Amino acid sequence: MSRVGKYPVNIPAGVTVAIDGNVVTVKGKLGELSCSFDDSHVAAKVEDNKVVVTPHSQSLTARALWGTTRANINTLVKGVSEGFTKNLELVGVGYKARMEGNKLVLSLGFSHDVDFPAPEGIKISCESPTQIKVFGVDKQLVGQVAAEIRKYRKPEPYKGKGVKYEGEYIRRKEGKKK
């Protein structure tokens, strides 16, 4: 069983953490995030620049929520201090991406371009026509936006064409034989 919950969450300089009942609010240079936790099984408190999460009992539910709550608070702190990034790559002849204002325009081999408006709190940039960078403070939202962009044209196993995550391995299949 994981022992993630026993480690305190360090609060970096410039970040403030407020715990009000079962709601944790974290403010930093990149923004403000909050999440709630189950206070019937775990308790969280700020002690000398660290957030400490403790379970109320040794039940299976309390121990599971102990590590989960600690991980969620750590994600909030990291998000408002550093932010999260997902990088996507476009592989294929003619596959391109560009930004038009707050809208990502993708050319993915369809008869039309695909327009993807950036949601609130997410910054999308294109370093090159085949590289897309998704940045934000909310880890879940960054991953969700990257997955929605990838969903337009998933990588196929024969030539590897499509939108893939940076560093993702595409398992290749052998094509037809003569």
Residue frames as a rotation matrix with the C-alpha (Angstrom) as fourth column:
MET 1
0.583 0.813 0.000 0.00
0.813 -0.583 0.000 0.00
0.000 0.000 -1.000 0.00
SER 2
-0.006 -0.566 0.824 1.23
0.502 -0.715 -0.487 3.47
0.865 0.411 0.288 -0.84
ARG 3
0.102 -0.034 -0.994 2.38
0.965 -0.241 0.108 5.77
-0.243 -0.970 0.008 1.94
VAL 4
-0.346 -0.214 0.914 2.00
0.651 -0.756 0.069 9.02
0.676 0.618 0.401 -0.02
GLY 5
0.566 0.761 0.317 -0.22
0.308 -0.552 0.775 10.57
0.764 -0.341 -0.547 2.63
LYS 6
0.634 -0.307 -0.709 2.42
0.753 0.040 0.656 10.63
-0.173 -0.951 0.257 5.37
TYR 7
-0.498 -0.849 0.176 4.59
0.866 -0.482 0.132 13.18
-0.027 0.218 0.976 3.52
PRO 8
0.143 0.553 -0.821 3.66
0.443 -0.778 -0.446 16.82
-0.885 -0.300 -0.356 4.09
VAL 9
0.468 0.073 0.881 3.06
0.858 -0.276 -0.433 19.16
0.211 0.958 -0.192 1.14
ASN 10
-0.436 -0.699 -0.568 5.68
0.749 -0.631 0.202 21.92
-0.500 -0.337 0.798 1.08
ILE 11
0.747 0.665 0.031 4.30
0.603 -0.656 -0.453 25.39
-0.281 0.357 -0.891 0.35
PRO 12
-0.192 -0.877 0.440 6.73
0.962 -0.258 -0.094 27.39
0.196 0.405 0.893 -1.84
ALA 13
-0.625 -0.102 -0.774 7.30
0.383 -0.904 -0.191 31.12
-0.680 -0.416 0.604 -1.41
GLY 14
-0.866 0.330 -0.375 4.52
-0.491 -0.700 0.519 33.24
-0.091 0.634 0.768 -2.90
VAL 15
-0.422 0.745 -0.517 1.83
0.001 0.570 0.821 30.60
0.907 0.346 -0.242 -2.39
THR 16
-0.691 0.289 0.663 -0.85
-0.722 -0.218 -0.657 30.81
-0.045 -0.932 0.359 0.29
VAL 17
-0.632 0.488 -0.603 -3.01
0.205 0.855 0.477 27.91
0.748 0.178 -0.640 1.42
ALA 18
-0.599 0.541 0.590 -6.29
-0.800 -0.425 -0.424 28.40
0.021 -0.726 0.687 3.28
ILE 19
-0.793 0.378 -0.478 -8.31
0.295 0.924 0.241 25.50
0.533 0.050 -0.845 4.69
ASP 20
-0.626 0.691 0.360 -11.94
-0.779 -0.555 -0.291 26.27
-0.001 -0.462 0.887 5.52
GLY 21
0.388 0.751 0.535 -13.77
-0.723 0.608 -0.329 23.17
-0.572 -0.259 0.779 6.72
ASN 22
0.258 -0.265 0.929 -13.41
0.366 0.917 0.160 20.68
-0.894 0.299 0.333 3.88
VAL 23
0.921 0.032 0.389 -12.34
0.378 -0.329 -0.866 23.18
0.100 0.944 -0.314 1.18
VAL 24
0.055 -0.963 -0.266 -8.69
0.660 -0.165 0.733 23.89
-0.750 -0.215 0.626 0.39
THR 25
0.968 0.199 0.154 -8.01
0.249 -0.671 -0.699 27.16
-0.036 0.715 -0.699 -1.44
VAL 26
0.082 -0.996 -0.024 -4.55
0.765 0.047 0.642 27.78
-0.638 -0.071 0.766 -2.88
LYS 27
0.981 0.168 -0.098 -3.43
0.082 -0.815 -0.574 31.15
-0.176 0.555 -0.813 -4.30
GLY 28
0.090 -0.991 0.096 -0.22
0.658 0.132 0.742 31.74
-0.748 -0.004 0.664 -6.21
LYS 29
-0.491 -0.397 -0.776 1.38
-0.198 -0.816 0.543 33.80
-0.848 0.420 0.322 -8.93
LEU 30
-0.996 0.078 -0.029 -0.44
-0.007 0.265 0.964 31.89
0.083 0.961 -0.263 -11.71
GLY 31
-0.291 0.956 0.045 -3.92
-0.378 -0.158 0.912 31.98
0.879 0.248 0.408 -10.21
GLU 32
-0.502 0.264 0.824 -6.23
-0.836 0.097 -0.540 30.48
-0.223 -0.960 0.172 -7.61
LEU 33
-0.368 0.375 -0.851 -7.50
-0.285 0.825 0.488 26.90
0.885 0.422 -0.197 -7.28
SER 34
-0.398 0.255 0.881 -9.67
-0.898 0.090 -0.431 25.15
-0.189 -0.963 0.193 -4.75
CYS 35
-0.326 0.363 -0.873 -10.95
-0.257 0.855 0.451 21.64
0.910 0.371 -0.186 -4.13
SER 36
0.306 0.502 0.809 -12.95
-0.938 0.015 0.346 19.89
0.161 -0.865 0.475 -1.46
PHE 37
-0.654 -0.493 -0.574 -12.12
-0.343 0.869 -0.356 16.70
0.674 -0.036 -0.738 0.41
ASP 38
0.348 0.790 -0.505 -14.01
0.105 0.502 0.858 14.25
0.932 -0.351 0.091 2.59
ASP 39
-0.335 -0.521 0.785 -13.52
-0.651 -0.474 -0.593 15.64
0.681 -0.710 -0.180 6.09
SER 40
0.691 0.580 0.431 -15.30
-0.715 0.465 0.521 12.69
0.102 -0.668 0.737 7.71
HIS 41
0.920 -0.371 -0.124 -12.26
0.369 0.929 -0.043 10.47
0.131 -0.006 0.991 6.99
VAL 42
-0.068 -0.997 0.043 -9.25
0.950 -0.078 -0.302 12.85
0.304 0.020 0.952 6.83
ALA 43
0.828 0.215 -0.517 -8.18
0.399 -0.874 0.276 16.18
-0.393 -0.435 -0.810 8.28
ALA 44
0.140 -0.785 0.603 -5.86
0.848 -0.219 -0.483 18.75
0.512 0.579 0.635 6.74
LYS 45
0.893 0.085 -0.442 -4.07
0.329 -0.794 0.512 21.64
-0.307 -0.602 -0.737 8.46
VAL 46
0.569 -0.716 0.404 -1.27
0.097 -0.429 -0.898 24.08
0.817 0.550 -0.175 7.73
GLU 47
0.883 -0.392 -0.258 1.76
0.294 0.034 0.955 23.76
-0.365 -0.919 0.145 10.02
ASP 48
0.232 -0.851 -0.472 4.91
-0.162 -0.512 0.843 25.91
-0.959 -0.119 -0.256 9.56
ASN 49
-0.075 -0.189 -0.979 4.70
-0.904 -0.401 0.147 26.31
-0.420 0.896 -0.141 5.75
LYS 50
-0.956 -0.132 -0.261 3.54
-0.236 0.876 0.422 22.73
0.173 0.465 -0.869 5.14
VAL 51
0.082 0.996 0.033 0.13
-0.959 0.070 0.274 21.13
0.271 -0.054 0.961 4.67
VAL 52
-0.919 -0.351 0.181 -0.26
-0.394 0.849 -0.353 17.98
-0.030 -0.395 -0.918 6.76
VAL 53
0.065 0.932 -0.357 -3.04
-0.803 0.261 0.536 15.49
0.593 0.252 0.765 6.02
THR 54
-0.880 -0.314 0.355 -3.98
-0.471 0.662 -0.583 12.91
-0.052 -0.680 -0.731 8.68
PRO 55
-0.393 0.775 -0.495 -6.57
-0.017 0.532 0.847 10.13
0.919 0.341 -0.196 8.65
HIS 56
0.048 0.506 0.861 -9.17
-0.923 -0.307 0.232 9.93
0.382 -0.806 0.452 11.43
SER 57
0.600 0.158 0.784 -8.95
-0.516 0.825 0.229 6.13
-0.611 -0.542 0.577 11.60
GLN 58
-0.554 -0.832 0.042 -7.06
-0.560 0.409 0.721 3.20
-0.616 0.376 -0.692 10.10
SER 59
0.358 0.749 0.558 -10.00
0.075 0.573 -0.816 2.02
-0.931 0.334 0.148 7.98
LEU 60
-0.256 -0.453 0.854 -9.40
0.834 0.343 0.432 1.20
-0.489 0.823 0.290 4.33
THR 61
0.526 0.544 0.654 -11.47
0.796 -0.586 -0.153 4.18
0.300 0.601 -0.741 3.15
ALA 62
0.939 -0.188 -0.287 -9.68
0.003 -0.832 0.555 6.62
-0.343 -0.522 -0.781 5.44
ARG 63
0.051 -0.992 0.116 -6.24
0.204 0.123 0.971 5.39
-0.978 -0.026 0.208 4.36
ALA 64
-0.127 -0.035 0.991 -7.20
0.980 0.147 0.131 5.59
-0.151 0.988 0.016 0.67
LEU 65
0.756 0.494 0.431 -8.56
0.552 -0.834 -0.013 9.12
0.352 0.248 -0.902 1.03
TRP 66
0.646 -0.618 -0.448 -5.46
0.212 -0.418 0.883 10.10
-0.733 -0.666 -0.139 3.05
GLY 67
-0.393 -0.862 0.320 -3.14
0.536 0.068 0.842 9.63
-0.747 0.502 0.435 0.06
THR 68
-0.067 0.459 0.886 -5.67
0.975 -0.158 0.156 10.94
0.212 0.874 -0.437 -2.45
THR 69
0.889 0.430 -0.159 -6.29
0.458 -0.850 0.262 14.15
-0.022 -0.306 -0.952 -0.50
ARG 70
0.303 -0.867 -0.395 -2.57
0.163 -0.361 0.918 14.75
-0.939 -0.343 0.032 -0.07
ALA 71
-0.502 -0.485 0.717 -1.97
0.747 0.174 0.641 14.20
-0.436 0.857 0.275 -3.80
ASN 72
0.326 0.712 0.622 -4.82
0.894 -0.445 0.041 16.57
0.306 0.543 -0.782 -4.75
ILE 73
0.889 -0.044 -0.456 -3.48
0.210 -0.846 0.490 19.33
-0.407 -0.531 -0.743 -2.48
ASN 74
-0.105 -0.994 0.003 0.03
0.309 -0.030 0.951 18.82
-0.945 0.101 0.310 -3.89
THR 75
-0.298 0.085 0.951 -1.38
0.954 0.063 0.294 19.17
-0.035 0.994 -0.100 -7.42
LEU 76
0.779 0.614 0.127 -3.09
0.610 -0.789 0.073 22.44
0.145 0.021 -0.989 -6.47
VAL 77
0.617 -0.614 -0.493 0.12
0.056 -0.590 0.805 23.86
-0.785 -0.525 -0.329 -4.99
LYS 78
-0.412 -0.799 0.437 2.19
0.514 0.192 0.836 22.83
-0.752 0.570 0.332 -8.01
GLY 79
0.064 0.537 0.841 -0.42
0.996 -0.093 -0.016 24.23
0.070 0.839 -0.540 -10.40
VAL 80
0.931 0.364 0.013 -0.51
0.361 -0.928 0.095 27.74
0.047 -0.084 -0.995 -8.96
SER 81
0.486 -0.819 -0.305 3.28
-0.144 -0.420 0.896 27.93
-0.862 -0.392 -0.322 -8.57
GLU 82
-0.597 -0.797 0.091 4.58
-0.102 0.187 0.977 26.25
-0.796 0.574 -0.193 -11.77
GLY 83
0.196 0.733 -0.652 1.62
-0.897 -0.134 -0.421 25.23
-0.396 0.667 0.631 -13.92
PHE 84
0.014 -0.097 0.995 1.18
0.119 0.988 0.095 22.13
-0.993 0.117 0.025 -16.07
THR 85
-0.101 -0.150 -0.984 2.12
-0.907 -0.394 0.153 21.55
-0.410 0.907 -0.096 -19.70
LYS 86
0.286 0.133 0.949 1.20
0.272 0.939 -0.213 18.91
-0.919 0.319 0.232 -22.28
ASN 87
-0.358 -0.475 -0.804 3.04
-0.690 -0.445 0.571 18.86
-0.629 0.759 -0.169 -25.60
LEU 88
0.536 0.575 0.618 1.46
0.109 0.679 -0.726 17.38
-0.837 0.457 0.301 -28.73
GLU 89
-0.629 -0.725 -0.280 3.09
-0.291 -0.114 0.950 16.49
-0.721 0.679 -0.140 -32.05
LEU 90
0.606 0.760 -0.236 1.43
-0.490 0.122 -0.863 16.31
-0.627 0.638 0.446 -35.47
VAL 91
-0.553 -0.756 0.351 2.79
-0.206 0.532 0.821 13.51
-0.807 0.382 -0.450 -37.66
GLY 92
0.148 0.575 0.805 1.74
0.729 0.487 -0.482 13.27
-0.669 0.658 -0.347 -41.30
VAL 93
-0.760 -0.421 0.494 2.11
0.649 -0.474 0.595 14.98
-0.016 0.773 0.634 -44.64
GLY 94
-0.463 0.560 0.687 0.23
0.175 -0.702 0.690 18.29
0.869 0.439 0.227 -44.60
TYR 95
0.429 0.591 -0.683 -0.75
0.803 0.097 0.588 18.08
0.414 -0.801 -0.433 -40.93
LYS 96
-0.617 -0.617 0.489 -0.36
0.365 -0.775 -0.516 21.59
0.697 -0.140 0.703 -39.48
ALA 97
0.294 0.664 -0.687 -1.53
0.956 -0.192 0.224 23.69
0.017 -0.723 -0.691 -36.55
ARG 98
-0.673 -0.453 0.584 -1.71
0.414 -0.886 -0.210 27.45
0.613 0.100 0.784 -36.11
MET 99
-0.379 0.517 -0.767 -3.23
0.783 -0.262 -0.564 29.93
-0.493 -0.815 -0.306 -33.70
GLU 100
-0.489 0.340 0.803 -5.78
0.404 -0.727 0.554 32.52
0.773 0.596 0.218 -34.83
GLY 101
0.017 0.433 0.901 -6.47
-0.660 -0.672 0.335 34.68
0.751 -0.600 0.274 -31.81
ASN 102
-0.324 -0.031 0.946 -7.74
-0.883 0.370 -0.290 32.38
-0.340 -0.929 -0.147 -29.06
LYS 103
0.748 0.648 0.147 -8.56
-0.503 0.697 -0.511 29.58
-0.433 0.308 0.847 -31.50
LEU 104
-0.409 -0.835 0.370 -6.40
-0.353 0.518 0.779 26.63
-0.842 0.188 -0.506 -32.57
VAL 105
0.587 0.531 -0.611 -6.81
-0.760 0.103 -0.641 25.80
-0.278 0.841 0.464 -36.27
LEU 106
-0.212 -0.614 0.760 -5.79
-0.282 0.783 0.554 22.26
-0.936 -0.097 -0.339 -37.23
SER 107
0.281 0.201 -0.938 -5.25
-0.955 0.152 -0.254 20.93
0.091 0.968 0.235 -40.76
LEU 108
-0.276 -0.327 0.904 -5.51
-0.623 0.777 0.091 17.17
-0.732 -0.538 -0.418 -40.31
GLY 109
-0.979 -0.189 0.075 -6.28
-0.063 0.633 0.772 15.83
-0.193 0.751 -0.631 -43.78
PHE 110
-0.158 0.979 0.129 -10.00
0.647 0.201 -0.736 16.50
-0.746 -0.033 -0.665 -43.66
SER 111
-0.070 0.209 0.976 -11.78
0.932 -0.334 0.138 18.50
0.355 0.919 -0.171 -46.39
HIS 112
0.641 0.312 0.701 -11.99
0.048 -0.928 0.369 21.37
0.766 -0.203 -0.610 -43.88
ASP 113
-0.558 -0.799 0.224 -9.88
-0.136 -0.178 -0.975 22.83
0.819 -0.574 -0.010 -41.08
VAL 114
0.217 0.552 -0.805 -10.77
0.773 0.406 0.487 21.94
0.596 -0.728 -0.339 -37.50
ASP 115
-0.152 -0.187 0.971 -11.28
-0.319 -0.920 -0.227 24.93
0.936 -0.344 0.081 -35.18
PHE 116
0.123 0.129 -0.984 -10.67
0.819 0.546 0.174 24.36
0.560 -0.828 -0.039 -31.47
PRO 117
0.408 0.043 0.912 -11.42
-0.255 -0.954 0.159 27.33
0.877 -0.298 -0.378 -29.17
ALA 118
-0.623 -0.698 -0.354 -9.16
0.220 0.278 -0.935 27.45
0.751 -0.660 -0.020 -26.11
PRO 119
0.416 0.817 -0.399 -11.23
0.652 0.038 0.757 27.17
0.634 -0.575 -0.517 -22.91
GLU 120
0.692 -0.083 0.717 -10.97
-0.424 -0.850 0.311 29.65
0.584 -0.520 -0.624 -20.06
GLY 121
0.690 -0.484 0.538 -7.73
-0.558 0.117 0.821 29.20
-0.460 -0.867 -0.189 -18.09
ILE 122
0.435 -0.540 0.720 -5.84
0.568 0.785 0.245 27.36
-0.698 0.303 0.649 -20.85
LYS 123
0.355 -0.425 -0.833 -3.11
-0.686 -0.724 0.077 28.82
-0.636 0.544 -0.548 -23.06
ILE 124
0.622 -0.153 0.768 -2.42
0.519 0.815 -0.258 27.03
-0.586 0.559 0.586 -26.34
SER 125
0.376 -0.559 -0.739 0.64
-0.675 -0.712 0.194 27.90
-0.635 0.426 -0.645 -28.41
CYS 126
0.932 -0.140 0.335 2.28
0.330 0.710 -0.622 26.53
-0.150 0.690 0.708 -31.55
GLU 127
0.253 -0.924 -0.287 6.09
-0.116 -0.324 0.939 26.66
-0.960 -0.204 -0.189 -31.51
SER 128
-0.867 -0.402 -0.294 6.18
-0.353 0.080 0.932 25.18
-0.351 0.912 -0.212 -35.01
PRO 129
-0.234 0.846 -0.478 3.44
-0.929 -0.049 0.368 24.01
0.288 0.530 0.797 -37.40
THR 130
0.075 0.255 -0.964 3.75
-0.129 0.961 0.244 20.47
0.989 0.106 0.105 -36.03
GLN 131
-0.712 -0.336 -0.617 4.13
0.558 0.263 -0.787 21.24
0.427 -0.904 0.001 -32.30
ILE 132
0.226 0.813 0.537 1.29
-0.071 -0.536 0.841 22.22
0.972 -0.228 -0.063 -29.95
LYS 133
-0.825 -0.466 -0.318 1.81
0.315 0.087 -0.945 23.26
0.468 -0.880 0.075 -26.33
VAL 134
0.314 0.942 0.117 -1.12
0.190 -0.183 0.965 23.27
0.930 -0.281 -0.236 -23.88
PHE 135
-0.771 -0.618 -0.153 -0.46
0.329 -0.181 -0.927 25.17
0.545 -0.765 0.343 -20.62
GLY 136
0.229 0.839 0.493 -2.64
-0.228 -0.446 0.865 25.85
0.946 -0.311 0.089 -17.57
VAL 137
-0.499 -0.393 0.773 -2.85
-0.802 -0.128 -0.583 25.73
0.328 -0.911 -0.252 -13.79
ASP 138
0.297 0.692 0.658 -5.51
-0.814 0.544 -0.204 22.99
-0.499 -0.474 0.725 -13.53
LYS 139
-0.693 -0.691 0.206 -3.92
-0.515 0.674 0.530 19.59
-0.505 0.261 -0.823 -14.22
GLN 140
-0.285 0.675 0.681 -7.22
0.445 0.722 -0.530 17.92
-0.849 0.152 -0.506 -15.07
LEU 141
0.684 0.602 -0.412 -8.25
-0.018 -0.550 -0.835 20.64
-0.729 0.579 -0.365 -17.51
VAL 142
-0.019 -0.784 -0.620 -4.85
-0.894 -0.265 0.362 20.63
-0.448 0.561 -0.696 -19.27
GLY 143
-0.815 -0.292 0.501 -5.06
-0.141 0.938 0.317 16.86
-0.562 0.188 -0.805 -19.75
GLN 144
0.049 0.937 0.347 -8.67
0.468 0.285 -0.837 17.06
-0.882 0.203 -0.424 -20.91
VAL 145
0.620 0.131 -0.773 -7.92
-0.472 -0.724 -0.502 19.75
-0.626 0.677 -0.387 -23.53
ALA 146
-0.424 -0.853 -0.306 -4.89
-0.823 0.222 0.523 17.80
-0.378 0.473 -0.795 -24.82
ALA 147
-0.685 0.231 0.691 -7.03
0.218 0.970 -0.108 14.64
-0.695 0.077 -0.715 -25.09
GLU 148
0.435 0.898 -0.070 -9.76
0.247 -0.194 -0.949 16.51
-0.866 0.396 -0.306 -26.99
ILE 149
0.316 -0.417 -0.852 -7.20
-0.839 -0.543 -0.045 17.87
-0.444 0.729 -0.521 -29.47
ARG 150
-0.734 -0.659 0.164 -5.71
-0.544 0.715 0.439 14.39
-0.407 0.233 -0.883 -29.90
LYS 151
-0.258 0.736 0.626 -9.17
0.187 0.674 -0.715 12.90
-0.948 -0.067 -0.312 -30.43
TYR 152
0.433 0.435 -0.790 -9.59
-0.622 -0.490 -0.611 14.70
-0.652 0.756 0.059 -33.78
ARG 153
0.658 -0.275 -0.701 -7.02
-0.522 0.504 -0.688 12.40
0.542 0.819 0.188 -35.39
LYS 154
0.692 -0.398 0.602 -5.57
-0.425 0.449 0.786 9.65
-0.583 -0.800 0.142 -33.18
PRO 155
-0.282 -0.868 -0.409 -2.30
-0.914 0.112 0.391 8.09
-0.293 0.484 -0.825 -34.34
GLU 156
0.804 0.555 -0.214 -2.89
-0.595 0.748 -0.295 5.10
-0.003 0.364 0.931 -36.57
PRO 157
0.538 -0.600 0.592 -0.70
-0.238 0.565 0.790 1.98
-0.808 -0.566 0.161 -36.24
TYR 158
0.715 -0.243 0.655 0.40
0.644 0.592 -0.484 1.54
-0.270 0.769 0.580 -39.87
LYS 159
0.206 -0.661 0.721 2.19
0.605 -0.493 -0.625 4.80
0.769 0.565 0.298 -40.67
GLY 160
-0.336 -0.310 -0.889 1.94
0.934 -0.229 -0.273 6.53
-0.118 -0.923 0.367 -37.27
LYS 161
-0.703 0.121 0.701 0.06
0.235 -0.890 0.390 9.52
0.671 0.439 0.598 -38.73
GLY 162
0.384 0.904 -0.189 -2.05
0.635 -0.109 0.765 11.64
0.671 -0.414 -0.616 -36.38
VAL 163
0.261 -0.218 0.941 -1.84
-0.579 -0.815 -0.028 13.78
0.773 -0.537 -0.339 -33.27
LYS 164
0.434 -0.176 -0.884 0.25
0.573 0.811 0.121 12.21
0.695 -0.559 0.453 -30.51
TYR 165
0.984 -0.172 -0.053 1.68
-0.045 -0.515 0.856 13.23
-0.175 -0.840 -0.514 -27.17
GLU 166
0.380 -0.921 -0.085 5.36
-0.769 -0.264 -0.582 14.16
0.513 0.287 -0.809 -27.09
GLY 167
-0.574 -0.716 0.397 7.36
-0.819 0.502 -0.278 11.03
0.000 -0.484 -0.875 -26.33
GLU 168
0.336 0.768 0.546 4.39
-0.659 0.605 -0.447 8.70
-0.673 -0.209 0.709 -26.91
TYR 169
-0.808 -0.578 0.111 5.30
-0.368 0.643 0.671 5.38
-0.460 0.502 -0.733 -28.49
ILE 170
0.271 0.876 -0.399 3.01
-0.916 0.106 -0.387 4.26
-0.297 0.470 0.831 -31.29
ARG 171
-0.261 -0.315 0.912 3.00
-0.135 0.948 0.288 0.49
-0.956 -0.048 -0.290 -31.66
ARG 172
-0.245 0.058 -0.968 3.35
-0.930 -0.296 0.218 -0.19
-0.274 0.953 0.127 -35.37
LYS 173
0.408 0.438 0.801 1.72
-0.099 0.893 -0.438 -2.95
-0.908 0.099 0.408 -37.39
GLU 174
-0.751 -0.622 0.223 3.01
0.101 0.225 0.969 -4.58
-0.653 0.750 -0.106 -40.53
GLY 175
-0.162 0.690 -0.706 1.13
-0.819 -0.493 -0.294 -3.61
-0.551 0.530 0.645 -43.70
LYS 176
0.832 0.525 0.181 -0.17
-0.301 0.700 -0.647 -5.79
-0.466 0.483 0.741 -46.50
LYS 177
-0.309 -0.923 0.229 2.29
-0.250 0.311 0.917 -8.08
-0.918 0.226 -0.327 -48.23
LYS 178
-0.076 0.222 -0.972 2.41
-0.988 -0.151 0.043 -8.73
-0.137 0.963 0.231 -51.94
